[in-house]
Amino acid sequence: MTEPLEKRLEKAMAELQAAQEEIARTERELRQASFSVLSSDRAVRAVVGPQGELTGIEFLENKYRDMSPSELAASVLEAASAARTKMNRHVMKAMAPFTEPSSNVPELKGFELDWERIFGPEVLHEDDEDTERDGQATPAWRDALGEDGED
């Protein structure tokens, strides 16, 4: 026997209220988030804020003194881009529960987001966290040479 309409409506309203509270909590958490990533040459650390904005740059161990302007720029862009991608993936994971259909109320389907359109295609590529150490991914050229980047 199907559930009365009033009961289904009551369940849907309770689930909607719980979802609104969870979204508010998630938004508060995301507003406080930041990610820091080291460039592959370990010359630069970039920090991004909750909207992927660059909030800090640190030049490490005076390595910048021996770098050409284009090398330094490449290091800054690499670290900033990687930090932004980490933040974007963090947002995706935090918002994932809201994209799922409700198990209690089948009429609440969740919502669909086009993450690639929002953040760009790089956010959908495999997460590099398994290959990272200390916030730094091992560059492909070091993998090819059998080097791990340690001095």
Residue frames as qw, qx, qy, qz and C-alpha x, y, z in Angstrom:
[[0.000, 0.889, 0.458, 0.000, 0.00, 0.00, 0.00],
 [0.408, 0.499, -0.035, 0.764, 1.31, 3.45, -0.86],
 [0.305, -0.314, -0.457, 0.774, 1.99, 6.05, 1.76],
 [0.103, 0.873, 0.465, -0.104, -0.56, 8.86, 2.17],
 [0.414, 0.710, 0.079, 0.564, 0.34, 12.10, 0.41],
 [0.335, -0.899, 0.095, -0.265, 0.55, 14.03, 3.71],
 [0.828, -0.458, 0.247, 0.206, 3.09, 11.56, 5.09],
 [0.750, 0.296, 0.223, 0.547, 5.22, 11.73, 1.91],
 [0.142, 0.857, 0.052, 0.492, 5.06, 15.52, 2.00],
 [0.581, -0.797, 0.147, -0.078, 6.10, 15.53, 5.64],
 [0.863, -0.185, 0.262, 0.391, 9.10, 13.30, 4.84],
 [0.565, 0.562, 0.193, 0.573, 10.07, 15.46, 1.87],
 [0.118, -0.922, 0.022, -0.369, 9.93, 18.63, 3.98],
 [0.726, -0.641, 0.224, 0.106, 12.03, 17.05, 6.73],
 [0.817, 0.063, 0.279, 0.500, 14.61, 15.91, 4.18],
 [0.337, 0.770, 0.140, 0.524, 14.63, 19.34, 2.54],
 [0.383, -0.899, 0.108, -0.182, 15.22, 20.99, 5.93],
 [0.819, -0.408, 0.289, 0.282, 18.07, 18.58, 6.69],
 [0.701, 0.382, 0.262, 0.542, 19.59, 19.23, 3.25],
 [0.085, 0.908, 0.046, 0.408, 19.39, 23.01, 3.75],
 [0.579, -0.785, 0.221, -0.002, 21.16, 22.70, 7.11],
 [0.844, -0.129, 0.338, 0.396, 23.84, 20.47, 5.59],
 [0.520, 0.654, 0.197, 0.512, 24.36, 22.87, 2.67],
 [0.174, -0.945, 0.080, -0.265, 24.78, 25.77, 5.12],
 [0.740, -0.570, 0.313, 0.169, 27.33, 23.74, 7.13],
 [0.795, 0.202, 0.329, 0.467, 29.19, 22.80, 3.94],
 [0.292, 0.848, 0.102, 0.430, 29.26, 26.42, 2.78],
 [0.415, -0.883, 0.204, -0.081, 30.71, 27.53, 6.13],
 [0.821, -0.302, 0.376, 0.306, 33.39, 24.83, 5.88],
 [0.681, 0.463, 0.300, 0.481, 34.25, 25.72, 2.30],
 [0.057, 0.963, 0.012, 0.262, 34.58, 29.43, 3.15],
 [0.517, -0.777, 0.359, 0.036, 37.40, 28.48, 5.54],
 [0.927, 0.061, 0.277, 0.247, 39.23, 26.10, 3.19],
 [0.208, 0.868, -0.401, -0.206, 42.61, 26.72, 1.61],
 [0.967, 0.056, 0.146, 0.201, 45.19, 24.57, -0.14],
 [0.120, -0.844, 0.464, 0.242, 48.93, 24.91, -0.43],
 [0.945, 0.253, 0.153, 0.140, 51.03, 23.20, -3.11],
 [0.408, -0.635, 0.450, 0.478, 54.76, 23.08, -3.75],
 [0.603, 0.665, -0.309, -0.315, 56.04, 23.41, -7.31],
 [0.991, 0.085, -0.062, 0.089, 57.83, 20.34, -8.68],
 [0.579, 0.498, -0.336, 0.551, 61.19, 22.12, -8.49],
 [0.594, -0.553, -0.464, 0.356, 60.46, 22.99, -4.84],
 [0.323, 0.167, -0.035, 0.931, 61.14, 26.64, -5.47],
 [0.295, -0.231, -0.051, -0.926, 57.61, 27.98, -4.88],
 [0.014, -0.371, -0.889, 0.269, 54.68, 27.28, -2.58],
 [0.238, -0.255, -0.289, -0.891, 51.31, 28.68, -3.67],
 [0.087, 0.310, 0.803, -0.501, 48.25, 28.99, -1.45],
 [0.218, -0.310, -0.502, -0.777, 44.71, 29.39, -2.76],
 [0.319, 0.005, 0.513, -0.797, 41.58, 30.39, -0.91],
 [0.487, 0.263, 0.769, -0.320, 38.07, 29.02, -1.01],
 [0.615, 0.695, 0.185, -0.325, 37.23, 30.40, -4.45],
 [0.854, 0.262, 0.208, 0.399, 40.52, 29.29, -5.96],
 [0.164, 0.959, -0.101, 0.209, 41.99, 32.77, -5.60],
 [0.690, 0.235, -0.392, 0.561, 45.73, 33.02, -5.02],
 [0.460, -0.868, -0.113, -0.149, 46.21, 34.11, -1.40],
 [0.489, -0.764, 0.389, 0.163, 49.91, 33.47, -0.92],
 [0.799, 0.510, -0.258, 0.186, 53.20, 32.82, -2.67],
 [0.593, -0.720, 0.338, 0.126, 56.32, 31.72, -0.88],
 [0.625, 0.646, -0.431, 0.081, 59.75, 31.52, -2.54],
 [0.894, -0.440, 0.080, 0.011, 61.64, 28.71, -0.86],
 [0.808, -0.323, 0.237, 0.432, 65.31, 28.42, 0.02],
 [0.006, -0.773, 0.265, 0.577, 66.27, 31.38, -2.21],
 [0.615, 0.141, 0.692, 0.352, 66.04, 29.10, -5.25],
 [0.388, 0.860, 0.328, -0.043, 64.47, 31.95, -7.19],
 [0.165, -0.850, 0.310, 0.392, 67.86, 33.71, -7.25],
 [0.316, -0.319, 0.781, 0.434, 69.23, 31.09, -9.63],
 [0.460, 0.483, 0.743, 0.061, 66.15, 30.96, -11.84],
 [0.102, 0.152, 0.400, 0.898, 65.40, 32.87, -15.01],
 [0.385, 0.100, 0.212, -0.893, 62.24, 34.97, -14.98],
 [0.688, 0.075, -0.454, -0.560, 60.45, 32.44, -17.19],
 [0.493, -0.001, -0.850, 0.188, 61.49, 29.52, -14.94],
 [0.019, 0.099, 0.615, -0.782, 60.23, 31.35, -11.86],
 [0.524, 0.109, -0.064, -0.842, 56.98, 32.27, -13.60],
 [0.651, 0.047, -0.692, -0.309, 56.49, 28.64, -14.64],
 [0.322, -0.050, -0.834, 0.446, 57.03, 27.48, -11.05],
 [0.238, 0.122, 0.389, -0.882, 54.53, 30.00, -9.71],
 [0.621, 0.123, -0.283, -0.721, 51.92, 29.07, -12.31],
 [0.554, 0.041, -0.829, -0.060, 52.44, 25.33, -11.77],
 [0.166, -0.116, -0.780, 0.591, 52.00, 25.58, -8.00],
 [0.347, 0.166, 0.215, -0.898, 49.03, 27.96, -8.24],
 [0.622, 0.110, -0.500, -0.592, 47.29, 25.80, -10.82],
 [0.486, -0.032, -0.866, 0.114, 47.81, 22.62, -8.79],
 [0.002, 0.145, 0.645, -0.751, 46.52, 24.30, -5.62],
 [0.479, 0.158, -0.041, -0.863, 43.46, 25.59, -7.48],
 [0.619, 0.052, -0.698, -0.356, 42.76, 22.11, -8.85],
 [0.297, -0.092, -0.857, 0.411, 43.00, 20.66, -5.31],
 [0.228, 0.181, 0.398, -0.870, 40.51, 23.25, -4.09],
 [0.575, 0.137, -0.353, -0.726, 38.15, 22.51, -6.97],
 [0.550, -0.014, -0.832, -0.076, 38.27, 18.78, -6.20],
 [0.097, -0.120, -0.730, 0.666, 37.63, 19.54, -2.54],
 [0.425, 0.169, 0.102, -0.884, 34.52, 21.53, -3.50],
 [0.611, 0.091, -0.619, -0.484, 33.35, 18.67, -5.72],
 [0.416, -0.069, -0.877, 0.231, 33.72, 16.14, -2.90],
 [0.064, 0.157, 0.558, -0.812, 31.99, 18.42, -0.40],
 [0.500, 0.224, -0.028, -0.836, 29.05, 18.99, -2.75],
 [0.274, 0.098, -0.906, -0.309, 28.74, 15.38, -3.95],
 [0.067, 0.277, 0.891, -0.353, 26.12, 14.35, -1.35],
 [0.330, 0.513, 0.279, -0.742, 23.74, 17.01, -2.68],
 [0.372, 0.374, -0.566, -0.634, 23.91, 15.64, -6.20],
 [0.083, -0.019, -0.996, -0.018, 22.62, 12.22, -5.12],
 [0.512, -0.395, -0.457, -0.611, 18.95, 11.27, -5.15],
 [0.460, -0.405, 0.484, -0.624, 17.18, 10.92, -1.83],
 [0.231, 0.034, -0.972, -0.004, 16.91, 7.38, -0.51],
 [0.113, 0.327, 0.760, -0.551, 13.88, 8.27, 1.65],
 [0.412, 0.674, 0.288, -0.541, 12.00, 10.47, -0.80],
 [0.621, 0.175, 0.604, 0.468, 12.26, 9.19, -4.40],
 [0.296, 0.886, 0.334, 0.126, 10.78, 12.45, -5.72],
 [0.179, -0.924, 0.269, 0.203, 13.91, 14.32, -4.56],
 [0.899, 0.403, -0.001, 0.173, 16.29, 13.46, -7.36],
 [0.601, -0.435, 0.172, 0.648, 19.31, 15.54, -6.27],
 [0.365, 0.887, -0.023, -0.282, 20.81, 17.94, -8.76],
 [0.853, 0.233, 0.202, 0.422, 23.21, 17.54, -11.61],
 [0.125, -0.900, 0.199, 0.367, 26.31, 19.72, -11.94],
 [0.796, 0.549, -0.046, 0.252, 28.60, 20.02, -14.91],
 [0.623, -0.670, 0.125, 0.385, 31.89, 20.13, -12.98],
 [0.627, 0.115, 0.365, 0.678, 33.91, 20.38, -16.19],
 [0.145, 0.766, 0.326, 0.534, 32.00, 23.50, -17.22],
 [0.431, -0.896, -0.099, -0.036, 32.39, 25.01, -13.74],
 [0.572, -0.706, 0.325, 0.262, 36.06, 24.22, -13.06],
 [0.343, 0.689, -0.573, -0.282, 37.52, 23.11, -16.40],
 [0.901, 0.152, -0.371, -0.168, 38.47, 19.66, -17.65],
 [0.361, 0.438, -0.721, 0.399, 41.53, 19.17, -15.42],
 [0.460, -0.328, 0.511, -0.648, 39.32, 18.75, -12.36],
 [0.921, 0.052, 0.056, -0.381, 37.89, 15.51, -13.77],
 [0.610, 0.464, -0.633, 0.109, 41.26, 13.89, -14.38],
 [0.808, -0.273, -0.489, 0.182, 42.41, 11.29, -11.93],
 [0.408, -0.895, 0.108, -0.142, 43.22, 12.70, -8.53],
 [0.588, 0.530, -0.502, 0.349, 46.99, 12.83, -7.98],
 [0.498, -0.709, 0.307, -0.395, 46.77, 12.66, -4.18],
 [0.977, -0.179, 0.103, 0.044, 47.98, 9.04, -4.14],
 [0.789, 0.328, -0.053, 0.516, 51.24, 10.04, -5.86],
 [0.039, 0.842, -0.135, 0.521, 51.83, 13.14, -3.77],
 [0.678, -0.326, -0.424, 0.505, 54.12, 13.66, -0.84],
 [0.297, -0.451, -0.205, 0.817, 54.08, 16.85, 1.21],
 [0.322, 0.784, 0.262, -0.462, 51.60, 18.49, -1.17],
 [0.142, 0.667, -0.522, -0.512, 53.85, 17.91, -4.15],
 [0.930, 0.299, 0.164, -0.138, 53.28, 15.62, -7.09],
 [0.589, -0.328, 0.549, 0.494, 56.25, 13.82, -8.57],
 [0.390, 0.655, -0.237, -0.602, 56.84, 15.39, -11.98],
 [0.930, 0.325, 0.117, -0.124, 56.52, 13.11, -15.01],
 [0.522, 0.710, -0.449, 0.146, 60.11, 13.75, -16.10],
 [0.244, -0.553, 0.726, -0.327, 61.40, 12.46, -12.76],
 [0.860, 0.028, 0.424, -0.283, 59.25, 9.34, -13.08],
 [0.815, 0.564, -0.128, -0.036, 60.73, 8.71, -16.53],
 [0.335, 0.672, -0.592, 0.293, 64.25, 8.98, -15.14],
 [0.765, -0.242, -0.577, 0.151, 63.45, 6.83, -12.12],
 [0.224, 0.193, -0.431, 0.853, 64.04, 9.76, -9.77],
 [0.285, -0.643, -0.705, 0.091, 61.80, 10.57, -6.85],
 [0.005, 0.850, 0.120, 0.513, 62.76, 14.23, -6.51],
 [0.675, -0.721, -0.030, 0.154, 64.56, 13.79, -3.22],
 [0.262, 0.863, -0.397, 0.170, 67.91, 15.53, -2.90]]
